Amino acid sequence: MANVSILPGSSGWRLQALPPLSLYIHIPWCVRKCPYCDFNSHEAKAAVPESAYVDALISDLESALPLIWGRRVLTVFFGGGTPSLFSAAEIDRLLCALRARLNFATDAEITLEANPGTFEADKFRDYRTAGINRLSIGIQSFDAQMLQRLGRIHNDSEALRAVDIAHRHFDNFNLDLMYALPQQSLQQAQQDIRRAINCRSTHLSAYHLTLEPNTLFYSQPPNLPDEELSADMQEMIETELEGAGFVHYETSAFAQPGRFARHNLNYWQFGDYLGIGAGAHSKLSFHDRIIRQMRYKQPAQYLRQVAAGVPVQNENQVGLDDLPFEFMMNALRLTDGFEPGLFAERSGVQLATIEPALAQAQQDGLLELRHDRIRPTLQGQRFLNDLLQMFLKE
């Protein structure tokens, strides 16, 4: 690939405008660690110190304010772990503190991840009152046997009850599903997706179960469907959801028209995000640089480091040569791709820099190039890793 060229500016590389900003809040505790999970989550073996943790999140944010001063926050996402382990009172206290320190958009999307085993009707009513306006529910499957094989703490009845409670208090919520589960048949996967459609959510995420390092499933692999059967499941899910009116707008994301996940969309369009909480990651742009940060991962250590005034464990500046790949790694997950002008706007790098890779990807049938849109073909979506590798620096 050619050397990276830069946009003109008084100090060389320069962003002409800062991208949209989101806030991510990590709550790291779960009732039980799932055998497939490689997220920064920790089994709550004692009472969760939610009040002390909320205090730490507020302090963490205050230490980061100089990095985002004056910028509007468009979306907020409580991820985990299981954020719904926290009481509505503490979530409300945290949101009040955030509003007092940040410039929230009037229509800010505020999402909270929740697992069916933690659903209580009064609690979720109070989440809504506190300002949560979108849920993301970790269903994974509606099949009791599959849930047991996945090590989930809820059963099929609790999954349906969670959906019922969500409908009472929220008009916008996502269901997380997984497919290619241990010993799962195509018919079982189809039954799962049809039950999910019947739940009438505004958004569905369908993830292929993968064996990630440092998980129990990686060290003790279950009997999973082969590649051919997994591909059949993926095609079936896409067909079923398209027939139900869902738009397949990202590799694993489907939404009713107008209900795309705005928080995740900002990530995929190479927007900015400040992450607070144990192990949270940030990507922040300035006119003369882009940085990435990671907070300390272990909850106890994170609390100590916040108290000492240094919650950030690692910070580095994204190199110019890395920016094309970083942009593409996000934007090419979108089935409709991106407008060509967005590349320079968000990365500060001229699109001409990657023209050889774009041309090769088009020749290989992985990319569609138009004057107003650069998008992965169906083959490019199916072989996304191969497509992305074409934009890695030499």
C-alpha positions as CSV (number, residue, x, y, z in Angstrom):
1,M,0.0,0.0,0.0
2,A,1.2,3.5,-0.7
3,N,2.4,5.8,2.1
4,V,-0.3,7.6,3.9
5,S,-0.9,11.2,2.6
6,I,-2.3,13.8,4.9
7,L,-4.7,16.7,4.6
8,P,-3.2,20.2,4.6
9,G,-2.9,21.9,7.9
10,S,-0.6,24.1,9.9
11,S,0.9,21.2,11.7
12,G,0.6,18.5,8.9
13,W,-2.1,15.9,9.5
14,R,-5.3,17.6,10.6
15,L,-9.0,16.8,11.1
16,Q,-11.2,19.6,9.8
17,A,-14.1,18.7,12.2
18,L,-14.5,16.4,15.1
19,P,-16.8,13.4,14.7
20,P,-19.9,12.7,16.8
21,L,-19.2,11.6,20.5
22,S,-20.7,8.7,22.4
23,L,-20.3,7.7,26.0
24,Y,-19.8,4.0,27.0
25,I,-20.1,2.9,30.7
26,H,-18.8,-0.5,31.7
27,I,-20.3,-2.4,34.6
28,P,-18.2,-5.5,35.0
29,W,-20.2,-7.9,37.2
30,C,-22.4,-10.8,36.3
31,V,-24.3,-13.4,38.3
32,R,-22.3,-16.1,36.6
33,K,-19.6,-16.1,33.9
34,C,-20.8,-17.7,30.7
35,P,-18.4,-20.4,29.3
36,Y,-18.2,-18.6,25.9
37,C,-17.7,-15.1,27.2
38,D,-14.4,-13.2,26.7
39,F,-15.7,-9.8,27.8
40,N,-14.3,-8.1,30.8
41,S,-16.9,-9.6,33.2
42,H,-16.5,-11.0,36.7
43,E,-18.8,-13.3,38.7
44,A,-20.3,-11.4,41.6
45,K,-19.3,-13.7,44.5
46,A,-20.4,-11.2,47.1
47,A,-22.5,-8.0,47.2
48,V,-21.6,-5.8,44.3
49,P,-20.2,-2.4,45.6
50,E,-22.6,-0.4,43.3
51,S,-22.5,2.8,45.3
52,A,-18.7,2.9,45.5
53,Y,-18.5,2.0,41.8
54,V,-20.9,4.8,40.7
55,D,-18.8,7.2,42.8
56,A,-15.7,5.9,40.8
57,L,-17.5,6.3,37.5
58,I,-18.3,9.9,38.3
59,S,-14.7,10.6,39.3
60,D,-13.4,8.8,36.2
61,L,-15.6,11.0,34.0
62,E,-14.5,14.2,35.8
63,S,-10.8,13.3,35.1
64,A,-11.6,12.9,31.4
65,L,-13.7,16.1,31.0
66,P,-10.7,18.1,29.6
67,L,-10.5,15.7,26.7
68,I,-14.1,16.2,25.6
69,W,-14.9,19.7,26.9
70,G,-17.8,21.4,25.1
71,R,-18.6,18.4,22.9
72,R,-22.2,17.1,22.7
73,V,-22.9,13.5,23.7
74,L,-25.3,11.9,21.3
75,T,-25.6,8.4,22.8
76,V,-24.9,6.6,26.1
77,F,-24.5,2.8,26.4
78,F,-24.3,0.8,29.7
79,G,-22.5,-2.4,28.9
80,G,-21.1,-5.3,30.8
81,G,-21.1,-7.6,32.5
82,T,-24.7,-7.2,33.5
83,P,-25.6,-3.6,34.1
84,S,-29.1,-4.6,35.1
85,L,-27.6,-6.0,38.3
86,F,-27.4,-2.4,39.5
87,S,-30.4,-0.8,41.2
88,A,-32.5,1.8,39.4
89,A,-31.6,4.3,42.2
90,E,-27.9,4.0,41.4
91,I,-28.4,4.2,37.7
92,D,-30.6,7.3,38.2
93,R,-27.9,8.9,40.5
94,L,-25.2,8.2,37.8
95,L,-27.3,9.7,35.0
96,C,-28.1,12.8,37.0
97,A,-24.3,13.2,37.6
98,L,-23.6,12.7,33.9
99,R,-26.2,15.3,32.9
100,A,-24.7,17.8,35.3
101,R,-21.3,17.5,33.7
102,L,-22.0,16.7,30.0
103,N,-23.9,18.3,27.2
104,F,-26.4,15.6,26.3
105,A,-28.3,15.9,23.0
106,T,-32.0,16.4,23.7
107,D,-32.8,13.1,21.9
108,A,-29.8,11.2,23.2
109,E,-30.2,7.4,22.9
110,I,-29.5,5.8,26.3
111,T,-29.2,2.0,26.2
112,L,-28.8,-0.4,29.1
113,E,-27.8,-4.1,28.6
114,A,-30.0,-6.5,30.6
115,N,-30.2,-10.2,31.1
116,P,-33.5,-12.1,31.6
117,G,-32.4,-13.5,35.0
118,T,-32.3,-9.9,36.4
119,F,-35.7,-8.7,35.2
120,E,-38.1,-7.2,37.8
121,A,-41.0,-5.2,36.5
122,D,-40.7,-2.4,39.1
123,K,-36.9,-2.1,38.5
124,F,-37.3,-1.7,34.7
125,R,-40.1,0.8,35.1
126,D,-37.7,2.9,37.3
127,Y,-34.9,2.5,34.8
128,R,-37.2,4.1,32.2
129,T,-38.1,6.9,34.7
130,A,-34.4,7.5,35.3
131,G,-33.9,8.1,31.5
132,I,-33.0,4.8,30.0
133,N,-34.8,4.8,26.7
134,R,-33.5,1.6,25.0
135,L,-32.8,-1.9,26.3
136,S,-30.5,-4.6,24.9
137,I,-31.6,-7.9,26.2
138,G,-29.2,-10.9,26.2
139,I,-31.7,-13.6,25.3
140,Q,-29.2,-15.8,23.3
141,S,-31.8,-18.5,22.7
142,F,-35.5,-19.3,23.5
143,D,-34.7,-23.0,23.6
144,A,-34.4,-24.2,27.2
145,Q,-31.9,-26.9,26.2
146,M,-29.7,-24.5,24.3
147,L,-29.7,-22.0,27.2
148,Q,-28.5,-24.8,29.5
149,R,-25.7,-25.7,27.1
150,L,-24.7,-22.1,27.0
151,G,-24.5,-21.8,30.8
152,R,-27.1,-19.1,31.0
153,I,-28.8,-18.4,34.3
154,H,-32.3,-18.0,32.7
155,N,-34.7,-20.4,31.0
156,D,-37.1,-20.0,28.1
157,S,-40.0,-18.8,30.3
158,E,-37.8,-16.1,31.9
159,A,-36.7,-15.0,28.4
160,L,-40.3,-14.4,27.4
161,R,-41.1,-12.7,30.6
162,A,-38.2,-10.3,30.1
163,V,-39.6,-9.4,26.7
164,D,-43.1,-8.8,28.2
165,I,-41.6,-6.5,30.8
166,A,-39.6,-4.6,28.2
167,H,-42.8,-4.1,26.1
168,R,-44.5,-2.5,29.1
169,H,-42.0,0.2,29.6
170,F,-39.9,0.6,26.4
171,D,-40.8,1.2,22.8
172,N,-37.3,0.5,21.6
173,F,-35.3,-2.6,22.5
174,N,-32.9,-5.1,21.0
175,L,-32.7,-8.8,21.5
176,D,-29.3,-10.5,21.3
177,L,-29.4,-14.0,19.8
178,M,-26.7,-16.6,19.0
179,Y,-26.7,-19.3,16.5
180,A,-24.4,-22.3,15.6
181,L,-24.9,-23.4,19.2
182,P,-23.8,-26.7,20.6
183,Q,-25.6,-29.5,18.7
184,Q,-28.0,-27.0,17.2
185,S,-29.9,-28.0,14.1
186,L,-31.0,-25.7,11.3
187,Q,-34.6,-26.3,12.4
188,Q,-33.8,-25.3,16.0
189,A,-32.1,-22.1,14.8
190,Q,-35.1,-21.3,12.6
191,Q,-37.4,-21.8,15.5
192,D,-35.3,-19.4,17.6
193,I,-35.4,-16.7,15.1
194,R,-39.1,-17.0,14.5
195,R,-39.8,-16.8,18.2
196,A,-37.6,-13.7,18.3
197,I,-39.6,-12.1,15.4
198,N,-42.8,-12.9,17.3
199,C,-41.5,-10.8,20.2
200,R,-41.9,-7.7,18.1
201,S,-38.6,-6.0,19.1
202,T,-37.3,-3.0,17.1
203,H,-33.8,-4.5,16.8
204,L,-32.2,-8.0,16.6
205,S,-28.6,-8.9,16.9
206,A,-27.7,-12.4,15.6
207,Y,-24.2,-13.6,16.5
208,H,-22.4,-16.7,15.4
209,L,-21.0,-18.5,18.5
210,T,-17.3,-18.5,18.3
211,L,-14.7,-20.1,20.6
212,E,-12.6,-17.2,22.0
213,P,-9.3,-17.7,23.8
214,N,-9.4,-17.6,27.6
215,T,-12.9,-19.0,27.8
216,L,-14.1,-22.4,29.1
217,F,-15.5,-23.3,25.7
218,Y,-12.1,-22.7,24.1
219,S,-10.3,-25.1,26.5
220,Q,-13.2,-27.6,26.5
221,P,-14.8,-27.2,23.0
222,P,-18.5,-28.3,22.7
223,N,-19.8,-30.1,19.7
224,L,-20.6,-27.2,17.3
225,P,-22.3,-27.2,13.8
226,D,-19.8,-27.4,10.9
227,E,-19.1,-24.5,8.6
228,E,-21.6,-25.5,6.0
229,L,-24.4,-25.8,8.5
230,S,-23.4,-22.6,10.1
231,A,-23.6,-20.8,6.8
232,D,-27.0,-22.3,6.1
233,M,-28.1,-20.9,9.5
234,Q,-26.8,-17.4,8.6
235,E,-28.6,-17.4,5.3
236,M,-31.8,-18.6,6.9
237,I,-31.7,-15.9,9.6
238,E,-31.1,-13.2,6.9
239,T,-34.1,-14.5,4.9
240,E,-36.4,-14.8,7.8
241,L,-35.6,-11.3,9.1
242,E,-35.9,-9.7,5.7
243,G,-39.3,-11.3,5.3
244,A,-40.3,-9.8,8.7
245,G,-39.4,-6.3,7.6
246,F,-36.0,-6.0,9.3
247,V,-33.2,-4.2,7.6
248,H,-29.8,-6.0,7.6
249,Y,-27.7,-3.0,8.1
250,E,-24.5,-4.4,9.8
251,T,-22.8,-7.8,9.8
252,S,-24.8,-9.1,12.8
253,A,-27.4,-6.3,13.2
254,F,-31.0,-6.1,11.9
255,A,-33.5,-3.4,12.7
256,Q,-36.9,-2.2,11.9
257,P,-36.7,0.9,9.6
258,G,-35.6,3.9,11.5
259,R,-34.5,1.9,14.5
260,F,-30.8,1.4,13.8
261,A,-28.7,1.3,17.0
262,R,-27.3,4.9,17.0
263,H,-24.6,4.1,19.5
264,N,-23.2,1.2,17.6
265,L,-23.7,3.1,14.3
266,N,-21.4,5.8,15.6
267,Y,-18.7,3.2,16.3
268,W,-19.0,1.7,12.8
269,Q,-18.8,5.1,11.2
270,F,-15.5,5.8,13.0
271,G,-17.1,8.3,15.5
272,D,-15.6,9.0,18.9
273,Y,-16.5,7.4,22.2
274,L,-15.3,8.0,25.8
275,G,-15.3,4.8,27.8
276,I,-15.5,4.9,31.6
277,G,-15.5,2.0,34.0
278,A,-13.3,-1.1,34.5
279,G,-11.6,-2.1,31.2
280,A,-13.5,0.5,29.1
281,H,-11.9,1.6,25.9
282,S,-12.0,5.1,24.3
283,K,-11.3,6.5,20.9
284,L,-11.0,10.3,20.9
285,S,-10.2,12.6,18.1
286,F,-8.5,16.0,18.2
287,H,-7.7,18.3,15.3
288,D,-4.1,17.1,15.3
289,R,-4.3,13.5,16.5
290,I,-6.5,10.5,17.4
291,I,-5.9,8.6,20.7
292,R,-7.1,5.3,22.2
293,Q,-7.3,4.6,25.9
294,M,-8.0,1.6,28.1
295,R,-9.0,1.7,31.8
296,Y,-7.7,-0.8,34.3
297,K,-9.6,-4.1,33.9
298,Q,-9.9,-5.6,37.4
299,P,-12.8,-4.0,39.3
300,A,-10.9,-3.7,42.6
301,Q,-7.8,-2.3,40.9
302,Y,-9.9,0.1,38.9
303,L,-11.5,1.4,42.1
304,R,-8.0,1.9,43.6
305,Q,-6.7,3.6,40.5
306,V,-9.6,6.0,40.3
307,A,-9.1,6.9,43.9
308,A,-5.4,7.6,43.0
309,G,-6.6,9.8,40.1
310,V,-5.1,7.6,37.4
311,P,-7.9,5.3,35.9
312,V,-6.3,5.0,32.5
313,Q,-3.9,2.1,32.2
314,N,-2.9,2.6,28.5
315,E,-3.0,5.5,26.1
316,N,-1.6,5.6,22.6
317,Q,-1.9,7.8,19.5
318,V,-3.2,6.0,16.4
319,G,-0.5,6.1,13.8
320,L,-1.2,7.6,10.4
321,D,-0.4,4.3,8.7
322,D,-3.0,2.6,10.8
323,L,-5.9,4.9,10.2
324,P,-7.1,3.4,6.9
325,F,-7.4,0.0,8.3
326,E,-9.0,1.2,11.5
327,F,-11.6,3.1,9.6
328,M,-12.3,0.2,7.2
329,M,-12.4,-2.3,10.1
330,N,-15.5,-0.5,11.3
331,A,-17.2,1.0,8.2
332,L,-17.1,-2.2,6.1
333,R,-19.2,-4.0,8.7
334,L,-22.1,-1.8,7.4
335,T,-23.9,-3.6,4.6
336,D,-24.5,-0.2,2.9
337,G,-20.9,0.8,3.4
338,F,-20.1,4.5,3.6
339,E,-20.0,7.7,1.6
340,P,-16.5,8.3,0.1
341,G,-16.2,11.7,1.8
342,L,-16.6,10.2,5.2
343,F,-13.2,8.5,5.0
344,A,-11.2,11.7,4.9
345,E,-13.6,13.4,7.2
346,R,-13.2,10.9,10.0
347,S,-9.6,9.7,9.4
348,G,-7.9,12.8,8.1
349,V,-6.4,10.7,5.3
350,Q,-7.1,11.2,1.6
351,L,-9.1,8.4,-0.1
352,A,-6.5,8.4,-2.9
353,T,-4.1,6.8,-0.4
354,I,-6.0,3.5,-0.5
355,E,-7.0,3.5,-4.2
356,P,-4.8,0.5,-5.1
357,A,-6.5,-1.6,-2.3
358,L,-9.9,-0.4,-3.3
359,A,-9.3,-1.3,-6.9
360,Q,-8.0,-4.8,-6.0
361,A,-11.0,-5.4,-3.7
362,Q,-13.4,-4.4,-6.5
363,Q,-11.5,-6.7,-8.9
364,D,-11.8,-9.6,-6.5
365,G,-15.6,-9.1,-6.2
366,L,-15.4,-8.0,-2.5
367,L,-16.2,-4.3,-2.9
368,E,-18.6,-2.2,-4.9
369,L,-17.2,1.3,-5.8
370,R,-19.6,4.1,-6.8
371,H,-19.2,7.8,-6.9
372,D,-21.5,8.2,-3.9
373,R,-21.0,4.9,-2.0
374,I,-18.3,2.3,-1.1
375,R,-19.9,-0.9,0.1
376,P,-19.0,-4.5,0.5
377,T,-20.6,-6.9,-1.9
378,L,-22.4,-10.0,-0.6
379,Q,-19.2,-11.9,-1.1
380,G,-17.3,-9.2,0.8
381,Q,-19.8,-9.5,3.7
382,R,-19.3,-13.2,3.7
383,F,-15.5,-12.9,3.6
384,L,-15.1,-9.7,5.6
385,N,-11.8,-10.7,7.2
386,D,-10.3,-11.2,3.7
387,L,-11.6,-7.8,2.6
388,L,-10.2,-6.0,5.7
389,Q,-6.8,-7.5,5.3
390,M,-6.4,-5.7,2.0
391,F,-6.2,-2.4,4.0
392,L,-3.6,-3.5,6.5
393,K,-0.4,-1.5,6.3
394,E,2.6,-3.3,4.7
